[in-house]
């Protein structure tokens, strides 16, 4: 490959590119690497929104411009597997026009195998931790709270899903980890450091921006939690630490998100505290974040939570666990506690409530690096990873170094 020539990427996402959640991550990655100089063929089941000009968009579950619902292909991930088969066919047709393949989990195995046969390097996105770790961590949290794991949930143990994903891990040349925490869960299971490549996600810096003006001195502490209210996100640790820290005496704790079955009941004694305000689903979370001093997320398992990018860009100081995959450093631009350690979290809340100079310093230092939180920065970083790992002399298959 000519190092000066643009990297030609086949990007495969087995769902609607642009839909909320991971579909949005896929859209921004396609846009970002294209803006960074890559030539991208993006393949999704459909597109909720088209990436900007220059991206070749192809669909696997549309007819006459109309989207085919995944349920029409049956359950059990059949739509994902159909997309994977269609994408592998596209890859074979374009074999001389592709330098690398970037796939997403559960809809990648055929495409990864086809790329291996063609000698084309492959990157598999890992939006979460190693699946076996995710199953174990979430199950432990559910059992501690006495809440049964819901059948069919993405983090409820599924032997077939785990086996499928592990085969994808083995077949891919590189795994793309959006945080050091994700990378660690793979390294601990024997994967080589060379195979697990670190990149990051981002946020919309036009939508998420800090408030203008300074916050008034002596203002009671306002803490925000935004996300799905489920044991995995650790809201129970946050509420316990909040009430025990002393900050709850004058401060305000805002909860934005819907509760999974049984979780609200398990948290009732803390949710009833007068300092806690449960807003439910909120469409304009940017406003909530701009009105808050701290953003709290004590997750026990995450990939790299997008809300942490959004909150930090909105001027919040992050108070997060080491399992959130947040882009921050302890005591430099946020406070990081060990996942599941409510005592450590309690002390962090107490410290920031009592030492406003520390709070101001952390916020100022956090905002100094706001340009590194956007999707443009993330896309440029991902494009650089492509270039570093794909060249005539630089690419070597990592299959032999996998566990």
Protein Blocks (a to p, Z undefined) as FASTA:
>chain_A
ZZkbccddddddfbdehiahjllmmmmmmmmmmmnopacddddfbdfbdcdehiacddfb
bgehiacdfklnoghhlmmmmmmmmmmmmmmmmmmmcfbdcddehilmmmmmmmmmnopa
cddddfbccfklmmmmmmmmmmmnopacdehiakbccfklmmmmmmmmmmpmbdcdfbfk
lmmmmmmnopafklmccddddddfklmccdedjddehiacddddeddddfklommmmmmm
mmmnommmmmccddeddddehklmmmmmmmmpmkbccebjafblmlmmmmpmbdcdfbfb
dfbdfklmmmmmnopacdddfklopacdehklpccddehiaklmmmmmmmmmmmmmlmmm
mmmmmmmmmmmmcmklmmmmmmmmmmmmgcfklpccfklmpZZ
